[in-house]
Amino acid sequence: MNIHKIATHLNQLKDKTETGFDFDCTPIDGDIDVLQVEIVGREEIPIFLSISDNQILCIAYLWGEDEVKAELKANMMEAMLEINVPMPLSAFAKVEDKYVVFGALSINSSLDDIELEIVTLSDNSLEVISEMDTYLK
């Protein structure tokens, strides 16, 4: 499995998708190849997918540290911990100064499973941003 195979699959789905969404995928070459996946109509929160020897990792960047109301940061962190378990197929993390939500899959996952993970992560990202709005500037 590689990001180009995933990109080709998602870009060609159109109305044959299991999830009902259209995708726009852009490979980003680098030390670690990354696939930027935009769900048409949800371009504001792209999903970044990378593949290692152990897993397929999908990440959505939510907001930066500078966007958090300092006096509410502890409350926000507690709220994130509380919703972390019931949030399907995703978890919170922090990458440098950015809060993210991520999901990981087996490198043996099917293309349909990867599509479902991307859509679920996008759904969760939108829901989290809505839920956490009171903690952000």
N, C-alpha and C positions, 0 to 999 in steps of 0.2 A: 504494500500500500504506500502511495506517495501523494503529496499534495496536488500534483498535476492530474492524477487519476480522479481524485475527489473533486477538483475544480471542474473537470470535463463532465463528470457525472451530474453535479449540481447545476451547472450552466445549461445542460441539455434537457433537464427535466421538464421545464415549462408546465403544461397542464397534466403531466403524468406523475406529478409529485404525490407522495403519500400524505404530506402535511398540508397541501393546498397553497404553498408559498412559492414564489419565484426567487431565484438566487442570482447574485452577481458576484463572481469570485475573481480575485486578483492575486496571483502568486507574487510574493515579495522575496526576492533572492537575498541571501545573506549567509552569515556563518551558520545559522539555522534557518532553513527555508520555512516561510510562514505563508499561510493562505488567509487572505482577508476575505471574509464572507459577509456580504451585505444581503439582508433580506429586503426585497423590493418593498418599499413603503416604511421601512424601519432603518433607513440608512444612517440615522444618527448614532446608532450603537452597533458597529460592526463586530463580528466575532472573528477572533484571530485563532487559527488552528495550526498546530505544529505537531510533528511526528518524531518521536524518539525511538530508541530500541525497545522501550518498555510500554509506551502508551501513546495515545492520540490525545493531545491536550487542547481544549477549547477555552478561550478567555475573552471576556467582555469587560472593557474598562468602564467603570461607572462614574467616578468623580475623583478629583484630586484633593490632597490634604488641605490645600488652600481654599477649598470650597466648603469646608466643614466649619460650622459655628463653634469656635473654640470652647465656649462655655457649655456646649451640649455634646461634646465629643464622647465623654464617658457614657452618657445616655444612649448615644448612637451605637457605640460598640456593644452595649448590653442588648439593645434591640436587634442588632445583627446576629448576635449569638442565639437569641431566642428564636429567630426565624430560620436559622441555618439548618436545623434538622428537618423541619417540614417542607423545605424548599426542594422540589423534585430534581434529582440528578445534578445538583449544583451545590457549590459551597463558596464562602467568602474567603478572600485573601487580600494581601496588600503587596503590590509590586512597586518597589521604590516608594514614591509618594502618591501612588494611585491605588484606590480601592477597586477591587475587581470581583467578579463572580466567575467561577470556572467549573468545568466538568471534564472528566477524564474517561477515556474509553480504552478498551483493549486494542492492541494493534491488529487483532484478528476480527475486529468489528466489521459488520457489513456496511455497505454504503447507505442502506436504509437506516441503520442504527446511527450513523454519523449525521444524517439529515435530521433525525429526530432529536439528537443531542443539540444540534445547532439551533433548532427552533425552540426547544425547551429552554436553552440558555438565554435566547433572545426574550422569550416570554418572561422568564425570571428576572432578567435585567430591567425590563420595563416596569414590572411589579415592584421591584426593590426601589427603584428611583422614585416611584410614586409614594411608597411607604416611608422612605427616608427623607422626603422633601422638607420636613420640618427641622431637620438637623443641618440643612445646607443653606448657604448664603444665597 
